Amino acid sequence: MARTLPVQDATCTNCRARFQANPKRTFFNLRRFTCAHCHQTFLYPMPDRSRKVYWGIVWTFGVLIAGLWLVAGVILIPGFWPLAVGFGLWRDTIVRKKVAMAQAPAFLP
């Protein structure tokens, strides 16, 4: 399932080491790296293009659900894929915050 991608720069979210490695793509299109220093695996955010496509899917289903409810009075329950896409965006938000914290300069008192 995981596909290897070209070499990319990364910052470990565990030990904050910077290195270059080949990530693997996860189910939600997040990138999984293994740190060269502490050997822990961590996730990196999905590419911008994927995030835009995921948001498009979420908005399309949101408009579809709202339209059917307003016009026909039917409440549509989304299937697996729209829920999975929403979960992927939620997971991406968490990963983006972790990476931003790891890349921020260390505070020295």
WOFENFEN-V671497 format. One record per residue. N is the residue number from 1. RES is the residue in three letters. SS is DSSP state (2 for helix, 1 for strand, 0 for the rest). PHI is phi in radians with two decimals (999 if undefined). BURIAL is + if it has 24 or more other ideal C-beta (glycine too) atoms within 12 Angstrom, else -. Layout:
# WOFENFEN-V671497
<<N RES SS PHI BURIAL> <N RES SS PHI BURIAL>>
This chain:
# WOFENFEN-V671497
<<1 MET 0 999 -> <2 ALA 0 -1.37 -> <3 ARG 0 -1.91 -> <4 THR 1 -1.36 -> <5 LEU 1 -1.89 -> <6 PRO 1 -1.12 -> <7 VAL 1 -1.09 -> <8 GLN 1 -2.39 -> <9 ASP 1 -1.34 -> <10 ALA 1 -2.59 +> <11 THR 1 -2.13 +> <12 CYS 0 -1.14 +> <13 THR 0 -1.43 +> <14 ASN 0 -1.63 -> <15 CYS 0 -1.94 -> <16 ARG 0 1.14 -> <17 ALA 0 -1.35 -> <18 ARG 1 -1.80 -> <19 PHE 1 -2.78 -> <20 GLN 1 -2.07 -> <21 ALA 1 -2.77 +> <22 ASN 1 -1.59 -> <23 PRO 1 -1.44 +> <24 LYS 1 -1.98 -> <25 ARG 1 -1.59 +> <26 THR 0 -1.61 +> <27 PHE 0 -1.06 -> <28 PHE 0 -1.61 +> <29 ASN 0 1.23 +> <30 LEU 0 -1.40 +> <31 ARG 1 -1.78 +> <32 ARG 1 -1.89 +> <33 PHE 1 -1.96 +> <34 THR 1 -2.06 +> <35 CYS 0 -1.14 +> <36 ALA 0 -1.32 -> <37 HIS 0 -1.74 -> <38 CYS 0 -1.78 -> <39 HIS 0 1.07 -> <40 GLN 0 -1.63 -> <41 THR 1 -1.58 -> <42 PHE 1 -2.61 +> <43 LEU 1 -1.82 +> <44 TYR 1 -2.09 +> <45 PRO 0 -1.08 +> <46 MET 0 -1.27 +> <47 PRO 0 -1.08 -> <48 ASP 2 -1.02 -> <49 ARG 2 -1.09 -> <50 SER 2 -1.11 -> <51 ARG 2 -1.09 +> <52 LYS 2 -1.14 -> <53 VAL 2 -1.12 -> <54 TYR 2 -1.07 +> <55 TRP 2 -1.11 -> <56 GLY 2 -1.07 -> <57 ILE 2 -1.14 +> <58 VAL 2 -1.09 +> <59 TRP 2 -1.15 -> <60 THR 2 -1.07 -> <61 PHE 2 -1.19 +> <62 GLY 2 -1.11 -> <63 VAL 2 -1.16 -> <64 LEU 2 -1.08 -> <65 ILE 2 -1.13 -> <66 ALA 2 -1.13 -> <67 GLY 2 -1.12 -> <68 LEU 2 -1.12 -> <69 TRP 2 -1.20 -> <70 LEU 2 -1.27 -> <71 VAL 2 -1.43 -> <72 ALA 2 -1.83 -> <73 GLY 0 1.27 -> <74 VAL 0 -1.82 -> <75 ILE 0 -1.65 -> <76 LEU 0 -1.52 -> <77 ILE 0 -1.73 -> <78 PRO 0 -1.17 -> <79 GLY 0 -1.47 -> <80 PHE 2 -1.18 -> <81 TRP 2 -1.11 -> <82 PRO 2 -1.09 +> <83 LEU 2 -1.19 -> <84 ALA 2 -1.14 -> <85 VAL 2 -1.12 +> <86 GLY 2 -1.08 -> <87 PHE 2 -1.13 -> <88 GLY 2 -1.08 +> <89 LEU 2 -1.15 +> <90 TRP 2 -1.10 -> <91 ARG 2 -1.14 +> <92 ASP 2 -1.10 +> <93 THR 2 -1.08 -> <94 ILE 2 -1.11 -> <95 VAL 2 -1.14 +> <96 ARG 2 -1.08 +> <97 LYS 2 -1.15 -> <98 LYS 2 -1.09 -> <99 VAL 2 -1.16 +> <100 ALA 2 -1.09 -> <101 MET 2 -1.19 -> <102 ALA 2 -1.24 +> <103 GLN 2 -1.51 -> <104 ALA 0 -1.20 -> <105 PRO 0 -1.13 -> <106 ALA 0 -1.22 -> <107 PHE 0 -1.47 -> <108 LEU 0 -1.91 -> <109 PRO 0 -1.25 ->>
